[in-house]
Amino acid sequence: MVCLAGLCAVCLLILSPFWGLILFSVSCFLTYTYLSGQELLPVDQKAVLVTGGDCGLGHALCKYLDELGFTVFAGVLNENGPGAEELRRTCSPRLSVLQMDITKPVQIKDAYSKVAAMLQDRGLWAVINNAGVLGFPTDGELLPMTDYKQCMAVNFFGTVEVTKTFLPLLRKSKGRLVNVSSIGGESAFSHVVMGCPSQDMAHGILCGLNKNAGHAKAGLGQD
């Protein structure tokens, strides 16, 4: 698949737009066909926590994992909001909606208590840190410090708080930690300077936590 993608990229550069588009479409079809034929891991009794389940990627991910058969804990900013209500209405009883503003440690601890009680002796198969904010796209000099602090509160401190709180449940099942980030964590962009450093810091400290867990032979993986 990597070779196919590389070949496609080269051909897009040397072919006309028409043939480049044809080649791109064919490569997408072949990739889809290949991935569709892959056997999925069994999901029986596996539980996943997803933050930022109100809307966007987190919302769609909660639905998809529920369809696959996972036990899903959907952390949402507003448990009475339209996103949370839609999850309750459209998903199976395996999905539980949790009030979890990740900037509020009390809500994170309360969510942990509920998850631990529902899982009993089981652990979490995965924690997916999806909640995050990009910030207003403009020149960084024009942004007030309150916006910077809010961005750090969500993308960095909130993500770390969730990870540290739920690590015991991940260790119990030798689960994995999945962090949804962006290329902004690797390369800064001129008009989204607020989100880039918070993404980079979160990535760095979570890699460190993962190594600590590995040294403790906890079996924790990070994706």
N, C-alpha and C positions, 0 to 999 in steps of 0.2 A: 504493500500500500504506500509506503514511503517513496519507493522508486517510482510508482505510478504518479504520485503527486509531483515529484521532482520533474518527471518527463513532461507532465502537463504544463508546469510553470515555464519550462524552456520553450515548449511549442507555442505557448501564448505570446511569447516575446518575438518569435520568428515568423509565425503564421499571420494571415490576415485575420481581422476581428471575427469574420464569419466562421472560418475553420477553427479558430481558437475557441469560439463559443461551442461549436459542435464537439470538439475534443473535451472541453470542460464538462459538458453534459454527459458524455459517455463515461468519463472517469467518475462522475458523481453516481451514475447508475451502477457501475461496477463496484464502487465502494459500498453502496447501499446493499447490493446483492450479497457481497462478501460478509458484511456485518450481520445481515439478517439471518445468515446461516449459522452463526455462532451460537453454541449452546450456552445458555445462561446458568449461573450458579443457582442452586436451590435457595429459596427465600423463606422456607418454612421456619417460623418462630424467630425470624430475624427482625430486629427493631432499629429504626433510624430516626434521629432527631434532625429536623431542618429548621433553621432560623430564617426569618424574613419570608414567611409563607403567605403573607397577605396578597401579594401580587407578583407579577413578573416571573422570573425564572424560578424563584422559590415556590411560588404558587403552582406552577406547571409541574415542577419536580415532585411536590407532594402528591399531586394527582397521579403522576406516572408511577411512582413507587407504590402507591396504593393499588393501582391496577396490576402491578407485578406480583402483589401478594404480601408486601412488607407490612409490618406494624409501623405506622407512621405517627410521629409526634410533630405536629406543625406548630412551631413557635410563631406567634403573630404579634404585631404591634397593637392591634385592637381586636379583642376577641368577639366584639359585637359588630365589627365592620363588615362591609359587603364581601370582602375576600374570605374572611373566616366563615361567614354564613354560607357562601358557595361551597366551601370545602365540606362543611357539615351536610349540605344538601346533596352533593353529587358523589361523595366518596363513601366507601364502605365503613362499617362499624370499627374496622381496624384502625382508622385514622382518628386521632384525638387532637383537638385544637387547644393550645396552651397560650395563655396570656403571657407574653415574654418580650417586653421592651428591654433590649440587651444593654441599654444604658442605665438600667435600674437593677442593682444586685439583688434586691429583695425579691423581685419577680423571677430572676434567674434561679435563686435558691428555692423558691416556691415551686417552680416548674420541675426542678430536680427532684424534689420530694414526691411530686405526683408521678413522675416517670419511674422512679425507683420503686414506689409502692405498686404500680401497675405491672412492672416487670418482675417483681419479687426476686427470685434467685437468678434471673437472666440479666445479661448486660446489654449494652447497646452495640449493635453491629457497626454503626457509623454515626458520627456527628458531622453534619454538613453546615459549616459556617457560611451562610449565604447572605445574611442581612448586611447591608452596607449602603452608604450614600456616596454620590459622586460630587455633589456640591454644584454651585452655580458656575457655569463655564464662562469665566471672564479673567481679566488680568489679575494676578494674585495681589498686586498692590492695592487694588480697589476693594478687596474683600475685608469685612470687619473681622476682628479677632474672634468674635462669638461664633462665626461660621467655621473658622478653623478648629475651635474647641469642640464644636458639635460633631464635626467630621471625625476628629480623633476619638471622641467619646463612643461613636458607633463603630468605625472601622478598626480601631486599635483596641481601646480599653474594653469595649463590649465584647469583641471577639475573643480576647484573652480571658475575660471573666467567664464566658460560656465554656471555653475549652478547659480551664482549670477546674470549674465546678463539675463538669461531666466526665473528667478523666477516670474517676473510679469505676464508672459504668462501662467505659471503653476497655479498661484493663480487664474487667471481669470476663469479657467475651473476646479478648484480644482483637478489638475492633480497629477501625480506621478513622482517621481524621481527614475530612475533605474541606479545603478552604477555597471558596469561590472568590477569585480576585480578578485582576485585569492586568494588561501589559503595563499599566501605569505604575505597578509595583516594581518594574524593572527599568522603565524609561520615563522620564518626566515629560509632560506636554505643557506647552506655554499657557494654555487657557484652562487647564484643569489641575493647577498646581496644588490645590487644596487636598485632593484625593490621593495624589501620588505618594507623598511621604507616609501617610497613614497605612496605605497598602503595603509599602515596603517594610515598615516597622512590624506590622502584624505578621508578615511572611517570615521575617527574621526570628522573632521570638517563638513562633509556633514551630519552626524548624528546630530551635533549641529545645523546646519542650519534648519534641518527638525524639531527639537524641537522648535526652535524659531518661525518657521512658524506655528506650532501647537498651540503655546501660543497665536499667533495673530489670531487664528481661521481662518487660511487661507485654511484649508482643504487639505494641501499638504501631500502626502504619499510618503514613500521611500521604495523601494524594493531592 
